Amino acid sequence: MSFDARSTTDEVLAGIDLSGTTALVTGASTGLGWETARALAAAGARVVASARTPEKAEATERSLRTAVTGGRIHCGVMALDSLASVRAFGEWVRARYPALQLLINNAGVMATPLGRTAEGFELQFGTNHLAHFVLTRELLPALQAGAPARIVNLSSGGHVASDIVWDDPNFEATDYDPWVAYGQSKTANILFTKELDRRYGPSGIRAYAVHPGRVGTDLGRYLTRASIAALMQRAASGGGMPETKTVPEGAATTVWAATAAELLDHGGAYLADCAVAEPAPWTLDPAAATRLWALSETLVDAAPT
């Protein structure tokens, strides 16, 4: 069955039984993450979710269980701006769920003012890419035990704003632009996806990068008048802003990436509107994907623990 930009999560998952599937969704307290967790649980999956604080985790678990009667849902705590928190969450997950079939790296931030993670990484690169890089490494044993498995990384059409700033990814010497930094982090999600699939696809772990579309969620909480004006200027030069989607429409490509049988031969693909799409040219170079993996390892393994 074919779907499009207006398809919803429930439409994509209609008739799909995820009983026996354990899925982990990061950033499930609101927006796309919450809807992804809800939809997967409603289709029968056991859902493990993350939220930033114990209070948010408790509220998220309660709201999802209210939305999905009888749903098997457990929410833990992870702050993506701290690799210590990411590693602790990974250990928490492995101790309780030794086999995973789905990892949805959904959480993220967008167009933030210049900020740093606990380890000193630029906030968007550190949160959107490096934290999920570390989490995925932490959970690879569980994904290997649960294979066939899939990893879905939430990217964005905003990746067109920048390639990886290879000589200064943390903007230590480069003038900071929130949209360039966001674009770099979303490019990193795509390159990470390609290298993940290259390394682990042969062992039954396929990876996909997803552009959810323009959705009104809490992701825009850092937007200022200046950053919105810059975005509109970029959009005007690129043909204008896309139409907005509802949250169930925005999360549809994520659950399609997680479940569609027709994607088995498209590991490493970039997806949008429930279809395989074409990302920016700089994301297509396998050497760049390998280079990013090596850079990411160097950065996170050298970071203080």
C-alpha positions, -999 to 999 in steps of 0.1 A, spaced: 0 0 0 13 35 -8 12 64 15 19 101 11 24 134 30 -11 133 44 -10 98 57 -12 94 95 5 70 119 -27 49 124 -32 46 86 4 35 81 1 9 109 -34 -3 100 -34 -41 100 2 -44 113 6 -64 145 37 -55 165 32 -80 193 66 -94 202 83 -62 191 101 -40 217 106 -4 205 126 24 221 116 60 213 137 89 226 121 123 234 86 108 239 72 134 263 56 156 235 51 160 198 64 135 173 80 113 199 48 110 220 28 102 189 53 76 176 53 59 210 15 59 211 11 46 176 36 17 181 20 8 214 -14 8 199 -2 -16 172 9 -40 200 46 -31 205 62 -30 240 74 6 241 103 19 260 105 57 260 127 85 273 121 119 288 144 145 302 134 145 339 118 120 363 87 142 364 84 142 327 91 105 325 63 98 349 39 121 332 48 106 298 43 70 309 9 80 325 -3 98 294 7 70 270 -10 44 291 -41 65 292 -40 68 254 -34 31 248 -55 9 270 -35 -21 280 -3 -7 264 30 -20 276 49 12 282 78 21 304 95 56 304 130 62 317 151 94 322 177 107 297 191 142 292 207 143 258 230 172 267 249 149 290 267 117 278 268 104 313 230 106 313 228 89 279 251 61 290 232 56 323 199 53 303 215 28 279 225 7 309 190 10 323 175 -2 291 199 -31 286 192 -44 321 155 -45 315 152 -52 278 181 -73 265 166 -76 230 153 -46 210 137 -46 175 133 -9 170 153 21 181 137 55 172 162 83 177 136 110 177 146 136 203 163 168 193 166 206 195 164 232 167 180 266 161 191 271 197 213 300 208 249 291 211 251 266 239 273 237 251 265 202 264 280 190 296 311 178 276 315 211 258 300 201 224 279 226 205 244 220 218 227 210 185 255 187 172 259 172 207 222 167 213 209 157 179 239 136 167 265 127 193 241 118 221 222 94 198 255 81 184 264 71 220 230 57 228 230 36 196 264 22 205 251 14 240 221 -4 226 238 -23 197 241 -55 217 203 -54 224 196 -47 187 218 -75 177 200 -98 201 167 -87 187 175 -88 150 160 -84 125 159 -48 139 157 -13 126 171 21 137 153 52 126 171 86 130 150 117 128 167 141 104 151 171 87 149 189 53 168 215 72 200 195 66 203 214 34 216 244 55 250 228 60 273 200 54 295 189 84 317 218 94 346 193 94 373 216 108 352 231 135 320 210 142 316 226 177 318 262 165 348 269 187 364 293 162 336 297 136 310 324 139 278 307 151 247 305 130 218 286 146 205 273 112 240 263 100 245 244 133 210 228 130 217 218 93 251 203 103 234 182 130 207 170 106 233 162 80 250 142 106 219 122 112 218 112 76 255 103 74 253 83 106 223 64 92 243 54 61 273 42 81 251 23 105 235 5 77 268 -2 60 283 -17 92 253 -35 106 229 -41 78 245 -74 69 238 -87 104 201 -77 102 201 -42 116 188 -17 90 189 21 94 168 49 80 168 87 82 135 105 83 124 140 74 91 144 92 80 176 74 70 209 88 51 202 120 42 226 148 57 210 179 78 220 209 109 217 187 104 254 179 107 265 215 141 282 209 130 302 179 135 340 181 124 367 158 158 368 143 160 331 137 125 330 122 134 359 99 165 340 88 145 309 82 120 328 61 148 343 41 163 309 34 129 295 25 122 323 1 155 316 -18 146 279 -19 111 282 -32 91 289 0 80 271 31 64 236 28 28 231 40 24 222 76 15 187 88 -4 175 118 16 156 144 1 122 133 11 131 97 45 142 108 52 109 127 38 87 99 71 85 80 88 74 112 65 45 118 66 36 81 104 35 83 101 12 113 77 -13 98 74 -11 60 84 -44 43 93 -26 11 121 -8 28 142 -39 35 161 -33 2 166 4 10 187 4 41 205 37 47 178 56 28 166 91 35 128 91 37 101 118 35 63 117 31 64 79 34 87 75 4 123 73 -4 136 108 -10 168 125 -23 188 144 3 215 170 -3 245 158 -24 270 160 5 251 133 23 256 108 -4 293 102 -1 301 69 17 335 83 27 319 112 45 297 88 64 328 68 75 346 100 83 318 113 105 317 80 124 355 82 131 351 119 142 322 110 165 341 82 181 371 105 187 349 132 202 328 111 225 355 87 236 378 117 245 350 134 265 351 134 303 329 107 319 
